[in-house]
Amino acid sequence: MNLSNRVKEVRIQKGWTQAELAKAVEVSRQTIHALEKGDYIPSLLLGMRMAKVFDLHVEEIFTLEDER
């Protein structure tokens, strides 16, 4: 299974830079960059922090997809 995300899309809709989002969720800008590229799978805590700062449900940002 793969985890896909809409982090970049939602971040841009909010008008935030990677650095602003990183500060809001207490990670590095590099972590946000890797997450947006799909190179990093976030912890549950980070996923929930993102949902909170975006004012969305976790499932609106992250989707678990079958590899078939």
N, CA, C and O of each residue as an XYZ file, in Angstrom:
272
protein
N       0.835     -1.185      0.000
C       0.000      0.000      0.000
C       0.879      1.246      0.000
O       1.981      1.251      0.548
N       0.375      2.280     -0.614
C       1.070      3.562     -0.681
C       0.241      4.639     -0.003
O      -0.988      4.573      0.009
N       0.911      5.620      0.554
C       0.250      6.767      1.149
C       0.441      7.957      0.216
O       1.566      8.410      0.005
N      -0.647      8.460     -0.336
C      -0.547      9.662     -1.157
C      -1.046     10.840     -0.322
O      -1.760     10.662      0.664
N      -0.658     12.041     -0.735
C      -1.077     13.211      0.040
C      -1.337     14.417     -0.851
O      -0.886     14.491     -1.994
N      -2.077     15.351     -0.286
C      -2.416     16.607     -0.950
C      -1.759     17.790     -0.235
O      -2.255     18.914     -0.320
N      -0.664     17.550      0.457
C      -0.039     18.586      1.277
C       0.320     19.807      0.441
O      -0.022     20.928      0.817
N       1.001     19.613     -0.682
C       1.411     20.750     -1.505
C       0.193     21.525     -2.005
O       0.161     22.755     -1.946
N      -0.797     20.802     -2.494
C      -2.020     21.438     -3.003
C      -2.697     22.290     -1.930
O      -3.054     23.441     -2.181
N      -2.872     21.730     -0.749
C      -3.551     22.454      0.328
C      -2.691     23.609      0.819
O      -3.205     24.691      1.104
N      -1.389     23.385      0.919
C      -0.481     24.456      1.364
C      -0.556     25.645      0.421
O      -0.631     26.789      0.869
N      -0.538     25.389     -0.872
C      -0.609     26.472     -1.863
C      -1.954     27.184     -1.793
O      -2.018     28.408     -1.903
N      -3.034     26.417     -1.609
C      -4.367     27.026     -1.472
C      -4.411     27.991     -0.291
O      -5.080     29.023     -0.345
N      -3.696     27.648      0.772
C      -3.652     28.501      1.963
C      -2.691     29.684      1.789
O      -2.690     30.613      2.596
N      -1.877     29.639      0.730
C      -0.922     30.714      0.486
C       0.307     30.638      1.372
O       0.957     31.654      1.618
N       0.632     29.451      1.852
C       1.759     29.265      2.754
C       2.983     28.769      2.008
O       2.872     28.059      1.009
N       4.151     29.150      2.502
C       5.403     28.596      2.005
C       5.664     27.284      2.745
O       5.018     26.980      3.748
N       6.616     26.522      2.233
C       7.017     25.304      2.942
C       7.532     25.653      4.338
O       7.254     24.939      5.302
N       8.268     26.730      4.444
C       8.831     27.136      5.733
C       7.729     27.516      6.726
O       7.828     27.194      7.910
N       6.694     28.191      6.258
C       5.588     28.570      7.146
C       4.842     27.340      7.651
O       4.498     27.256      8.830
N       4.596     26.391      6.759
C       3.924     25.162      7.174
C       4.806     24.382      8.147
O       4.325     23.870      9.158
N       6.084     24.296      7.837
C       7.021     23.577      8.710
C       7.000     24.152     10.122
O       6.967     23.405     11.100
N       7.019     25.456     10.225
C       6.988     26.107     11.537
C       5.680     25.799     12.259
O       5.678     25.543     13.463
N       4.565     25.823     11.524
C       3.248     25.580     12.128
C       3.114     24.167     12.681
O       2.432     23.952     13.683
N       3.767     23.199     12.028
C       3.645     21.801     12.476
C       4.912     21.297     13.172
O       5.022     20.114     13.495
N       5.859     22.198     13.399
C       7.061     21.924     14.186
C       7.973     20.869     13.572
O       8.420     19.947     14.254
N       8.246     21.015     12.262
C       9.232     20.176     11.575
C      10.102     21.091     10.722
O       9.876     22.300     10.676
N      11.090     20.521     10.048
C      11.948     21.319      9.177
C      11.293     21.527      7.812
O      10.393     20.780      7.425
N      11.748     22.535      7.096
C      11.259     22.771      5.744
C      11.604     21.581      4.860
O      10.844     21.231      3.956
N      12.743     20.965      5.118
C      13.164     19.800      4.341
C      12.188     18.634      4.513
O      11.961     17.873      3.573
N      11.616     18.493      5.696
C      10.617     17.449      5.932
C       9.378     17.704      5.092
O       8.820     16.775      4.508
N       8.943     18.958      5.027
C       7.771     19.301      4.207
C       8.075     19.025      2.738
O       7.234     18.485      2.019
N       9.260     19.391      2.298
C       9.666     19.146      0.905
C       9.622     17.646      0.583
O       9.065     17.243     -0.438
N      10.205     16.835      1.452
C      10.234     15.384      1.238
C       8.820     14.795      1.271
O       8.503     13.887      0.502
N       7.989     15.307      2.150
C       6.604     14.849      2.247
C       5.837     15.162      0.965
O       5.107     14.314      0.451
N       6.001     16.364      0.458
C       5.316     16.769     -0.774
C       5.773     15.953     -1.978
O       4.982     15.691     -2.884
N       7.032     15.553     -1.995
C       7.558     14.736     -3.097
C       7.177     13.267     -2.956
O       7.364     12.492     -3.894
N       6.650     12.875     -1.808
C       6.306     11.483     -1.571
C       7.469     10.645     -1.080
O       7.392      9.416     -1.069
N       8.555     11.307     -0.669
C       9.741     10.613     -0.185
C       9.712     10.360      1.321
O      10.624      9.731      1.859
N       8.683     10.840      2.000
C       8.609     10.738      3.451
C       7.181     10.406      3.857
O       6.237     11.048      3.396
N       7.021      9.415      4.709
C       5.715      9.067      5.259
C       5.657      9.653      6.663
O       6.474      9.304      7.515
N       4.698     10.540      6.913
C       4.656     11.218      8.212
C       4.160     10.304      9.329
O       3.468      9.314      9.090
N       4.532     10.660     10.537
C       3.998      9.969     11.710
C       2.525     10.349     11.860
O       2.056     11.310     11.250
N       1.821      9.602     12.660
C       0.425      9.923     12.945
C       0.325     11.308     13.579
O      -0.571     12.083     13.247
N       1.226     11.609     14.473
C       1.224     12.913     15.144
C       1.377     14.048     14.129
O       0.647     15.037     14.196
N       2.315     13.915     13.195
C       2.506     14.955     12.187
C       1.275     15.069     11.291
O       0.846     16.176     10.965
N       0.709     13.941     10.894
C      -0.502     13.973     10.081
C      -1.634     14.699     10.778
O      -2.368     15.466     10.155
N      -1.774     14.457     12.064
C      -2.840     15.112     12.829
C      -2.551     16.604     13.028
O      -3.471     17.422     13.017
N      -1.292     16.953     13.206
C      -0.940     18.382     13.304
C      -1.284     19.107     12.003
O      -1.815     20.218     12.019
N      -0.973     18.460     10.876
C      -1.272     19.075      9.580
C      -2.777     19.254      9.407
O      -3.236     20.302      8.951
N      -3.535     18.234      9.770
C      -4.989     18.339      9.669
C      -5.494     19.515     10.507
O      -6.373     20.262     10.079
N      -4.935     19.665     11.684
C      -5.369     20.758     12.565
C      -5.035     22.128     11.980
O      -5.892     23.011     11.961
N      -3.805     22.319     11.501
C      -3.442     23.631     10.974
C      -4.151     23.943      9.653
O      -4.402     25.107      9.341
N      -4.472     22.902      8.878
C      -5.213     23.093      7.638
C      -6.726     23.164      7.872
O      -7.480     23.527      6.969
N      -7.166     22.815      9.091
C      -8.583     22.756      9.431
C      -9.316     21.767      8.521
O     -10.375     22.065      7.969
N      -8.718     20.585      8.386
C      -9.273     19.511      7.572
C      -9.212     18.205      8.356
O      -8.539     18.129      9.384
N      -9.900     17.192      7.884
C      -9.768     15.850      8.435
C      -8.509     15.222      7.831
O      -8.144     15.534      6.698
N      -7.859     14.360      8.566
C      -6.642     13.693      8.089
C      -6.885     13.042      6.731
O      -6.030     13.096      5.847
N      -8.060     12.426      6.571
C      -8.394     11.719      5.329
C      -8.544     12.658      4.127
O      -8.518     12.208      2.981
N      -8.700     13.951      4.384
C      -8.774     14.924      3.295
C      -7.386     15.310      2.790
O      -7.255     15.924      1.731
N      -6.369     14.955      3.536
C      -4.979     15.271      3.180
C      -4.232     14.015      2.738
O      -3.490     14.038      1.757
N      -4.432     12.928      3.465
C      -3.708     11.684      3.220
C      -4.657     10.570      2.793
O      -5.750     10.425      3.342
N      -4.225      9.779      1.801
C      -5.037      8.681      1.297
C      -4.175      7.428      1.188
O      -3.078      7.460      0.630
N      -4.680      6.342      1.720
C      -4.009      5.054      1.613
C      -4.488      4.372      0.335
O      -5.684      4.139      0.160
N      -3.544      4.050     -0.563
C      -3.897      3.484     -1.857
C      -3.323      2.087     -2.008
O      -2.217      1.805     -1.546
N      -4.077      1.220     -2.654
C      -3.639     -0.129     -2.969
C      -2.602     -0.060     -4.086
O      -2.717      0.792     -4.967
N      -1.604     -0.923     -4.075
C      -0.555     -0.911     -5.106
C      -0.944     -1.679     -6.358
O      -0.158     -1.721     -7.304
N      -2.093     -2.272     -6.404
C      -2.501     -3.087     -7.551
C      -2.616     -2.313     -8.799
O      -2.951     -2.872     -9.844
